[in-house]
């Protein structure tokens, strides 16, 4: 999947979907201490939102 397709998917995903993915990543990739940290999950969701933001001249 190209980055544009990922960005488009994140742009149209619900907040619930992004939060569920963030929890999955935190549980799979982070240490046990970080995985349970709500701030860490919010950082992931914010990263999804930044990735989904259209770049200059780009349209989905």
PDB file of N, CA, C and O in Angstrom:
ATOM      1  N   UNK A   1       0.859  -1.174   0.000  1.00  0.00           N
ATOM      2  CA  UNK A   1       0.000   0.000   0.000  1.00  0.00           C
ATOM      3  C   UNK A   1       0.903   1.234   0.000  1.00  0.00           C
ATOM      4  O   UNK A   1       1.816   1.334   0.819  1.00  0.00           O
ATOM      5  N   UNK A   2       0.656   2.149  -0.893  1.00  0.00           N
ATOM      6  CA  UNK A   2       1.469   3.356  -0.970  1.00  0.00           C
ATOM      7  C   UNK A   2       1.140   4.307   0.170  1.00  0.00           C
ATOM      8  O   UNK A   2       0.099   4.191   0.815  1.00  0.00           O
ATOM      9  N   UNK A   3       2.045   5.250   0.407  1.00  0.00           N
ATOM     10  CA  UNK A   3       1.820   6.192   1.510  1.00  0.00           C
ATOM     11  C   UNK A   3       0.573   7.032   1.275  1.00  0.00           C
ATOM     12  O   UNK A   3      -0.103   7.402   2.235  1.00  0.00           O
ATOM     13  N   UNK A   4       0.246   7.345   0.010  1.00  0.00           N
ATOM     14  CA  UNK A   4      -0.973   8.101  -0.257  1.00  0.00           C
ATOM     15  C   UNK A   4      -2.203   7.313   0.156  1.00  0.00           C
ATOM     16  O   UNK A   4      -3.151   7.878   0.703  1.00  0.00           O
ATOM     17  N   UNK A   5      -2.194   6.018  -0.099  1.00  0.00           N
ATOM     18  CA  UNK A   5      -3.328   5.182   0.291  1.00  0.00           C
ATOM     19  C   UNK A   5      -3.433   5.120   1.816  1.00  0.00           C
ATOM     20  O   UNK A   5      -4.533   5.171   2.367  1.00  0.00           O
ATOM     21  N   UNK A   6      -2.301   5.010   2.490  1.00  0.00           N
ATOM     22  CA  UNK A   6      -2.319   5.024   3.953  1.00  0.00           C
ATOM     23  C   UNK A   6      -2.825   6.355   4.475  1.00  0.00           C
ATOM     24  O   UNK A   6      -3.656   6.394   5.382  1.00  0.00           O
ATOM     25  N   UNK A   7      -2.331   7.441   3.910  1.00  0.00           N
ATOM     26  CA  UNK A   7      -2.765   8.769   4.348  1.00  0.00           C
ATOM     27  C   UNK A   7      -4.265   8.933   4.131  1.00  0.00           C
ATOM     28  O   UNK A   7      -4.962   9.483   4.983  1.00  0.00           O
ATOM     29  N   UNK A   8      -4.755   8.460   3.000  1.00  0.00           N
ATOM     30  CA  UNK A   8      -6.184   8.556   2.716  1.00  0.00           C
ATOM     31  C   UNK A   8      -6.988   7.715   3.714  1.00  0.00           C
ATOM     32  O   UNK A   8      -8.041   8.139   4.193  1.00  0.00           O
ATOM     33  N   UNK A   9      -6.478   6.524   4.017  1.00  0.00           N
ATOM     34  CA  UNK A   9      -7.166   5.664   4.982  1.00  0.00           C
ATOM     35  C   UNK A   9      -7.210   6.313   6.358  1.00  0.00           C
ATOM     36  O   UNK A   9      -8.242   6.265   7.027  1.00  0.00           O
ATOM     37  N   UNK A  10      -6.108   6.918   6.794  1.00  0.00           N
ATOM     38  CA  UNK A  10      -6.108   7.601   8.088  1.00  0.00           C
ATOM     39  C   UNK A  10      -7.013   8.827   8.065  1.00  0.00           C
ATOM     40  O   UNK A  10      -7.664   9.136   9.063  1.00  0.00           O
ATOM     41  N   UNK A  11      -7.058   9.525   6.940  1.00  0.00           N
ATOM     42  CA  UNK A  11      -7.895  10.727   6.845  1.00  0.00           C
ATOM     43  C   UNK A  11      -9.372  10.392   6.952  1.00  0.00           C
ATOM     44  O   UNK A  11     -10.151  11.191   7.471  1.00  0.00           O
ATOM     45  N   UNK A  12      -9.768   9.225   6.470  1.00  0.00           N
ATOM     46  CA  UNK A  12     -11.182   8.853   6.495  1.00  0.00           C
ATOM     47  C   UNK A  12     -11.544   7.930   7.659  1.00  0.00           C
ATOM     48  O   UNK A  12     -12.721   7.637   7.872  1.00  0.00           O
ATOM     49  N   UNK A  13     -10.550   7.475   8.405  1.00  0.00           N
ATOM     50  CA  UNK A  13     -10.818   6.575   9.534  1.00  0.00           C
ATOM     51  C   UNK A  13     -11.492   7.327  10.677  1.00  0.00           C
ATOM     52  O   UNK A  13     -11.259   8.519  10.882  1.00  0.00           O
ATOM     53  N   UNK A  14     -12.325   6.612  11.409  1.00  0.00           N
ATOM     54  CA  UNK A  14     -12.951   7.223  12.586  1.00  0.00           C
ATOM     55  C   UNK A  14     -11.929   7.334  13.706  1.00  0.00           C
ATOM     56  O   UNK A  14     -10.909   6.643  13.703  1.00  0.00           O
ATOM     57  N   UNK A  15     -12.211   8.204  14.657  1.00  0.00           N
ATOM     58  CA  UNK A  15     -11.321   8.326  15.821  1.00  0.00           C
ATOM     59  C   UNK A  15     -11.236   6.985  16.553  1.00  0.00           C
ATOM     60  O   UNK A  15     -10.166   6.606  17.030  1.00  0.00           O
ATOM     61  N   UNK A  16     -12.344   6.277  16.642  1.00  0.00           N
ATOM     62  CA  UNK A  16     -12.360   4.969  17.309  1.00  0.00           C
ATOM     63  C   UNK A  16     -11.418   4.000  16.608  1.00  0.00           C
ATOM     64  O   UNK A  16     -10.666   3.281  17.266  1.00  0.00           O
ATOM     65  N   UNK A  17     -11.454   3.975  15.278  1.00  0.00           N
ATOM     66  CA  UNK A  17     -10.562   3.089  14.531  1.00  0.00           C
ATOM     67  C   UNK A  17      -9.098   3.436  14.793  1.00  0.00           C
ATOM     68  O   UNK A  17      -8.266   2.550  14.988  1.00  0.00           O
ATOM     69  N   UNK A  18      -8.793   4.741  14.795  1.00  0.00           N
ATOM     70  CA  UNK A  18      -7.409   5.163  15.034  1.00  0.00           C
ATOM     71  C   UNK A  18      -6.977   4.814  16.455  1.00  0.00           C
ATOM     72  O   UNK A  18      -5.836   4.406  16.670  1.00  0.00           O
ATOM     73  N   UNK A  19      -7.867   4.968  17.419  1.00  0.00           N
ATOM     74  CA  UNK A  19      -7.543   4.638  18.805  1.00  0.00           C
ATOM     75  C   UNK A  19      -7.310   3.133  18.959  1.00  0.00           C
ATOM     76  O   UNK A  19      -6.386   2.714  19.656  1.00  0.00           O
ATOM     77  N   UNK A  20      -8.148   2.326  18.310  1.00  0.00           N
ATOM     78  CA  UNK A  20      -7.962   0.876  18.379  1.00  0.00           C
ATOM     79  C   UNK A  20      -6.619   0.467  17.779  1.00  0.00           C
ATOM     80  O   UNK A  20      -5.925  -0.382  18.339  1.00  0.00           O
ATOM     81  N   UNK A  21      -6.245   1.067  16.638  1.00  0.00           N
ATOM     82  CA  UNK A  21      -4.950   0.767  16.035  1.00  0.00           C
ATOM     83  C   UNK A  21      -3.819   1.234  16.944  1.00  0.00           C
ATOM     84  O   UNK A  21      -2.817   0.535  17.094  1.00  0.00           O
ATOM     85  N   UNK A  22      -3.970   2.404  17.550  1.00  0.00           N
ATOM     86  CA  UNK A  22      -2.943   2.919  18.461  1.00  0.00           C
ATOM     87  C   UNK A  22      -2.755   1.989  19.649  1.00  0.00           C
ATOM     88  O   UNK A  22      -1.623   1.732  20.058  1.00  0.00           O
ATOM     89  N   UNK A  23      -3.847   1.481  20.209  1.00  0.00           N
ATOM     90  CA  UNK A  23      -3.735   0.537  21.319  1.00  0.00           C
ATOM     91  C   UNK A  23      -3.047  -0.744  20.868  1.00  0.00           C
ATOM     92  O   UNK A  23      -2.212  -1.286  21.592  1.00  0.00           O
ATOM     93  N   UNK A  24      -3.386  -1.230  19.684  1.00  0.00           N
ATOM     94  CA  UNK A  24      -2.752  -2.428  19.156  1.00  0.00           C
ATOM     95  C   UNK A  24      -1.244  -2.218  19.025  1.00  0.00           C
ATOM     96  O   UNK A  24      -0.456  -3.068  19.440  1.00  0.00           O
ATOM     97  N   UNK A  25      -0.843  -1.075  18.441  1.00  0.00           N
ATOM     98  CA  UNK A  25       0.584  -0.790  18.290  1.00  0.00           C
ATOM     99  C   UNK A  25       1.279  -0.667  19.630  1.00  0.00           C
ATOM    100  O   UNK A  25       2.377  -1.190  19.816  1.00  0.00           O
ATOM    101  N   UNK A  26       0.643   0.022  20.562  1.00  0.00           N
ATOM    102  CA  UNK A  26       1.239   0.186  21.882  1.00  0.00           C
ATOM    103  C   UNK A  26       1.433  -1.171  22.555  1.00  0.00           C
ATOM    104  O   UNK A  26       2.481  -1.425  23.150  1.00  0.00           O
ATOM    105  N   UNK A  27       0.439  -2.032  22.464  1.00  0.00           N
ATOM    106  CA  UNK A  27       0.542  -3.352  23.083  1.00  0.00           C
ATOM    107  C   UNK A  27       1.555  -4.237  22.382  1.00  0.00           C
ATOM    108  O   UNK A  27       2.179  -5.090  23.015  1.00  0.00           O
ATOM    109  N   UNK A  28       1.725  -4.046  21.087  1.00  0.00           N
ATOM    110  CA  UNK A  28       2.613  -4.906  20.309  1.00  0.00           C
ATOM    111  C   UNK A  28       4.062  -4.424  20.295  1.00  0.00           C
ATOM    112  O   UNK A  28       4.990  -5.233  20.263  1.00  0.00           O
ATOM    113  N   UNK A  29       4.252  -3.118  20.318  1.00  0.00           N
ATOM    114  CA  UNK A  29       5.586  -2.576  20.088  1.00  0.00           C
ATOM    115  C   UNK A  29       6.247  -1.941  21.307  1.00  0.00           C
ATOM    116  O   UNK A  29       7.475  -1.905  21.397  1.00  0.00           O
ATOM    117  N   UNK A  30       5.457  -1.449  22.230  1.00  0.00           N
ATOM    118  CA  UNK A  30       6.020  -0.720  23.361  1.00  0.00           C
ATOM    119  C   UNK A  30       6.282  -1.653  24.541  1.00  0.00           C
ATOM    120  O   UNK A  30       5.784  -2.777  24.596  1.00  0.00           O
ATOM    121  N   UNK A  31       7.068  -1.157  25.467  1.00  0.00           N
ATOM    122  CA  UNK A  31       7.266  -1.901  26.706  1.00  0.00           C
ATOM    123  C   UNK A  31       5.943  -1.922  27.462  1.00  0.00           C
ATOM    124  O   UNK A  31       5.054  -1.116  27.190  1.00  0.00           O
ATOM    125  N   UNK A  32       5.817  -2.829  28.396  1.00  0.00           N
ATOM    126  CA  UNK A  32       4.572  -2.946  29.163  1.00  0.00           C
ATOM    127  C   UNK A  32       4.227  -1.626  29.849  1.00  0.00           C
ATOM    128  O   UNK A  32       3.054  -1.262  29.942  1.00  0.00           O
ATOM    129  N   UNK A  33       5.229  -0.918  30.321  1.00  0.00           N
ATOM    130  CA  UNK A  33       4.994   0.361  30.998  1.00  0.00           C
ATOM    131  C   UNK A  33       4.398   1.391  30.046  1.00  0.00           C
ATOM    132  O   UNK A  33       3.438   2.075  30.399  1.00  0.00           O
ATOM    133  N   UNK A  34       4.959   1.508  28.837  1.00  0.00           N
ATOM    134  CA  UNK A  34       4.459   2.480  27.875  1.00  0.00           C
ATOM    135  C   UNK A  34       3.134   2.059  27.254  1.00  0.00           C
ATOM    136  O   UNK A  34       2.313   2.912  26.918  1.00  0.00           O
ATOM    137  N   UNK A  35       2.914   0.765  27.097  1.00  0.00           N
ATOM    138  CA  UNK A  35       1.704   0.274  26.444  1.00  0.00           C
ATOM    139  C   UNK A  35       0.451   0.683  27.199  1.00  0.00           C
ATOM    140  O   UNK A  35      -0.593   0.895  26.582  1.00  0.00           O
ATOM    141  N   UNK A  36       0.529   0.797  28.508  1.00  0.00           N
ATOM    142  CA  UNK A  36      -0.638   1.152  29.310  1.00  0.00           C
ATOM    143  C   UNK A  36      -0.768   2.657  29.506  1.00  0.00           C
ATOM    144  O   UNK A  36      -1.700   3.120  30.163  1.00  0.00           O
ATOM    145  N   UNK A  37       0.152   3.415  28.944  1.00  0.00           N
ATOM    146  CA  UNK A  37       0.188   4.866  29.104  1.00  0.00           C
ATOM    147  C   UNK A  37      -0.751   5.522  28.090  1.00  0.00           C
ATOM    148  O   UNK A  37      -0.534   5.425  26.882  1.00  0.00           O
ATOM    149  N   UNK A  38      -1.793   6.187  28.588  1.00  0.00           N
ATOM    150  CA  UNK A  38      -2.746   6.858  27.712  1.00  0.00           C
ATOM    151  C   UNK A  38      -2.101   7.936  26.859  1.00  0.00           C
ATOM    152  O   UNK A  38      -2.526   8.174  25.729  1.00  0.00           O
ATOM    153  N   UNK A  39      -1.082   8.585  27.391  1.00  0.00           N
ATOM    154  CA  UNK A  39      -0.399   9.630  26.631  1.00  0.00           C
ATOM    155  C   UNK A  39       0.285   9.033  25.408  1.00  0.00           C
ATOM    156  O   UNK A  39       0.330   9.660  24.350  1.00  0.00           O
ATOM    157  N   UNK A  40       0.812   7.830  25.550  1.00  0.00           N
ATOM    158  CA  UNK A  40       1.482   7.165  24.429  1.00  0.00           C
ATOM    159  C   UNK A  40       0.474   6.881  23.306  1.00  0.00           C
ATOM    160  O   UNK A  40       0.771   7.090  22.130  1.00  0.00           O
ATOM    161  N   UNK A  41      -0.706   6.408  23.678  1.00  0.00           N
ATOM    162  CA  UNK A  41      -1.744   6.129  22.685  1.00  0.00           C
ATOM    163  C   UNK A  41      -2.150   7.416  21.980  1.00  0.00           C
ATOM    164  O   UNK A  41      -2.332   7.421  20.763  1.00  0.00           O
ATOM    165  N   UNK A  42      -2.294   8.504  22.724  1.00  0.00           N
ATOM    166  CA  UNK A  42      -2.641   9.793  22.108  1.00  0.00           C
ATOM    167  C   UNK A  42      -1.538  10.257  21.147  1.00  0.00           C
ATOM    168  O   UNK A  42      -1.829  10.866  20.117  1.00  0.00           O
ATOM    169  N   UNK A  43      -0.270   9.968  21.483  1.00  0.00           N
ATOM    170  CA  UNK A  43       0.828  10.320  20.587  1.00  0.00           C
ATOM    171  C   UNK A  43       0.719   9.566  19.266  1.00  0.00           C
ATOM    172  O   UNK A  43       0.972  10.130  18.202  1.00  0.00           O
ATOM    173  N   UNK A  44       0.344   8.298  19.336  1.00  0.00           N
ATOM    174  CA  UNK A  44       0.154   7.516  18.114  1.00  0.00           C
ATOM    175  C   UNK A  44      -0.979   8.095  17.273  1.00  0.00           C
ATOM    176  O   UNK A  44      -0.826   8.269  16.064  1.00  0.00           O
ATOM    177  N   UNK A  45      -2.106   8.393  17.898  1.00  0.00           N
ATOM    178  CA  UNK A  45      -3.246   8.941  17.155  1.00  0.00           C
ATOM    179  C   UNK A  45      -2.862  10.277  16.521  1.00  0.00           C
ATOM    180  O   UNK A  45      -3.233  10.548  15.378  1.00  0.00           O
ATOM    181  N   UNK A  46      -2.130  11.106  17.246  1.00  0.00           N
ATOM    182  CA  UNK A  46      -1.676  12.388  16.692  1.00  0.00           C
ATOM    183  C   UNK A  46      -0.753  12.152  15.492  1.00  0.00           C
ATOM    184  O   UNK A  46      -0.816  12.889  14.508  1.00  0.00           O
ATOM    185  N   UNK A  47       0.092  11.140  15.570  1.00  0.00           N
ATOM    186  CA  UNK A  47       0.972  10.812  14.444  1.00  0.00           C
ATOM    187  C   UNK A  47       0.155  10.369  13.237  1.00  0.00           C
ATOM    188  O   UNK A  47       0.475  10.735  12.106  1.00  0.00           O
ATOM    189  N   UNK A  48      -0.902   9.580  13.466  1.00  0.00           N
ATOM    190  CA  UNK A  48      -1.776   9.174  12.359  1.00  0.00           C
ATOM    191  C   UNK A  48      -2.385  10.413  11.702  1.00  0.00           C
ATOM    192  O   UNK A  48      -2.438  10.511  10.476  1.00  0.00           O
ATOM    193  N   UNK A  49      -2.841  11.356  12.523  1.00  0.00           N
ATOM    194  CA  UNK A  49      -3.464  12.571  11.997  1.00  0.00           C
ATOM    195  C   UNK A  49      -2.468  13.414  11.201  1.00  0.00           C
ATOM    196  O   UNK A  49      -2.819  13.976  10.163  1.00  0.00           O
ATOM    197  N   UNK A  50      -1.230  13.502  11.686  1.00  0.00           N
ATOM    198  CA  UNK A  50      -0.213  14.266  10.956  1.00  0.00           C
ATOM    199  C   UNK A  50       0.110  13.584   9.627  1.00  0.00           C
ATOM    200  O   UNK A  50       0.304  14.254   8.613  1.00  0.00           O
ATOM    201  N   UNK A  51       0.168  12.246   9.632  1.00  0.00           N
ATOM    202  CA  UNK A  51       0.459  11.502   8.411  1.00  0.00           C
ATOM    203  C   UNK A  51      -0.677  11.663   7.405  1.00  0.00           C
ATOM    204  O   UNK A  51      -0.444  11.677   6.196  1.00  0.00           O
ATOM    205  N   UNK A  52      -1.897  11.783   7.903  1.00  0.00           N
ATOM    206  CA  UNK A  52      -3.070  11.873   7.039  1.00  0.00           C
ATOM    207  C   UNK A  52      -3.278  13.262   6.461  1.00  0.00           C
ATOM    208  O   UNK A  52      -4.046  13.428   5.513  1.00  0.00           O
ATOM    209  N   UNK A  53      -2.615  14.247   7.010  1.00  0.00           N
ATOM    210  CA  UNK A  53      -2.800  15.614   6.528  1.00  0.00           C
ATOM    211  C   UNK A  53      -2.269  15.723   5.097  1.00  0.00           C
ATOM    212  O   UNK A  53      -1.131  15.336   4.831  1.00  0.00           O
ATOM    213  N   UNK A  54      -3.075  16.242   4.180  1.00  0.00           N
ATOM    214  CA  UNK A  54      -2.616  16.380   2.794  1.00  0.00           C
ATOM    215  C   UNK A  54      -1.393  17.293   2.705  1.00  0.00           C
ATOM    216  O   UNK A  54      -1.307  18.315   3.386  1.00  0.00           O
ATOM    217  N   UNK A  55      -0.472  16.904   1.864  1.00  0.00           N
ATOM    218  CA  UNK A  55       0.703  17.737   1.622  1.00  0.00           C
ATOM    219  C   UNK A  55       0.328  18.839   0.620  1.00  0.00           C
ATOM    220  O   UNK A  55      -0.718  18.779  -0.025  1.00  0.00           O
ATOM    221  N   UNK A  56       1.178  19.815   0.508  1.00  0.00           N
ATOM    222  CA  UNK A  56       0.904  20.948  -0.373  1.00  0.00           C
ATOM    223  C   UNK A  56       0.553  20.476  -1.779  1.00  0.00           C
ATOM    224  O   UNK A  56       1.324  19.752  -2.409  1.00  0.00           O
ATOM    225  N   UNK A  57      -0.593  20.884  -2.259  1.00  0.00           N
ATOM    226  CA  UNK A  57      -1.038  20.538  -3.594  1.00  0.00           C
ATOM    227  C   UNK A  57      -1.641  19.157  -3.742  1.00  0.00           C
ATOM    228  O   UNK A  57      -2.042  18.770  -4.840  1.00  0.00           O
ATOM    229  N   UNK A  58      -1.710  18.412  -2.657  1.00  0.00           N
ATOM    230  CA  UNK A  58      -2.220  17.046  -2.709  1.00  0.00           C
ATOM    231  C   UNK A  58      -3.691  17.018  -2.329  1.00  0.00           C
ATOM    232  O   UNK A  58      -4.111  17.740  -1.424  1.00  0.00           O
ATOM    233  N   UNK A  59      -4.459  16.214  -2.993  1.00  0.00           N
ATOM    234  CA  UNK A  59      -5.867  16.056  -2.687  1.00  0.00           C
ATOM    235  C   UNK A  59      -6.187  14.575  -2.633  1.00  0.00           C
ATOM    236  O   UNK A  59      -5.623  13.778  -3.384  1.00  0.00           O
ATOM    237  N   UNK A  60      -7.081  14.217  -1.755  1.00  0.00           N
ATOM    238  CA  UNK A  60      -7.506  12.811  -1.667  1.00  0.00           C
ATOM    239  C   UNK A  60      -8.811  12.642  -2.395  1.00  0.00           C
ATOM    240  O   UNK A  60      -9.350  11.537  -2.446  1.00  0.00           O
TER     241      UNK A  60
END
